[in-house]
Amino acid sequence: MRSTLGLAFVGFGAVMSAQIPSSGGPTAQVLDRRLRDIKGGLLVVVDGPKGEWKAKVDALNADPDWLELDLGLAYYGSKAAEVEALLRQKYLAGPRPQWVLFGAGPRVVATGGGVPEAKALAKAVEESGIRSTIQILREFARRNPEHLEARQALCAELRSRAAKRTLVRTGGKVDPLRSADEPFDFAQFQREREAKEEAKAQDSQEEKPPVQLEPEEDRAIWGELADLLGRTFRSGDWLEMTNWSIVPDETAVHSPLMRSMSRAVIPEVERALARNPGTWNLWQIWLGLTRTDGGKPIRPLLDTLVPLPTYSPLAWPPYPVRDAYVKDARQRKDWMAIRDLLLPQIESNKLWEAAQGKTEFVFKRDGKIQEVTETGDYWRGTLEPLVEALIRLGDTGLADDLVRSRFSEHPWTGLPKRAESLALRCGQPHLAAQWGALGQGR
């Protein structure tokens, strides 16, 4: 007998949904194809006419019991009526299904008209025998121990689940669920990303030690991944695997097991860098492991590496590694090192723009140009540390020129406030007043 717990929100009137055929729209067709291809489980949630379900679904996504299930979740808002028609007509999910839980097949496991509860969903999953993605990959990898693609996919899934569970456990903010039927808004994504980066930057200035998980919960959350990664690095198989599967997530700093694993394998990655120092993949792994272990100065490692003699000085250290280098030098207050590394880069970029002209990137949706808010990455990673270094070294004139020319040539509304805050931190109220006033009257 089909369970009627409560697993896929739908809240539009029967009259409205009856007017929409199950194959009448692309959103329903995309969901239908996804359902035919699922191997584990998927919870489909359809919102009501006033969007009253969104907050409740977001709360479910932060429930430890739900995270433990490791199931997919697809939320529909603006196209809810179209999806509801598909659920009613093709999958016979009832007259007004608020949610539907699907298993492989696809088969309807449970439906409901109220808020889905994690414990009830867990019971439905257990009774129906739905296997999670992790269970499927774990069994496959056990049967095929030499299958590296299976192992890296399992690592990626374990990392994703552990990160979410750790975030909830440590009181972190869980991102709102993105609707499956809404177009991707790049400008909004950039604004949200910028806000996160700014909050992270402020937290890092306070230098609070990360909360450490207790041994029992650490083993339950990170133990399987730590063991699997440890074996992978010791065997050398990591050299054939993609970075996204073996670089620890930022939340791994809360795991003593992951910190211990990272500390043990860092020397192996450094030996690989000695053989191939310009490879970004190796640097990315090194940066992720050292971050997990609490950080490690990058200058001593750079001093042991021998770049190709054909490298331009501007190409060493590799460009993506510079942010880590600058962050390290900033913590040690090595202002001279920051100036010597970044100032030639700035000067080279200016010469290039003077010779070639500026290149502007635009993003379009349906043929219309979208306004994209600058993320601030260039300011945080290059301009801000260089300007601070120049002020600390007494060259306020050049610092002022850099800020003004940047704002003039690449206007960005966020720069004046950030430059003002930097000047105040460096004890330069006069500069702060001038930089804070940039752009007024435009």
Beta strands, then each sheet from edge to edge (+ up, - down):
strand 1: 41-46
strand 2: 72-76
strand 3: 99-103
strand 4: 107-112
strand 5: 363-365
strand 6: 368-370
sheet 1: 2+ 1+ 3- 4+
sheet 2: 5+ 6-
end
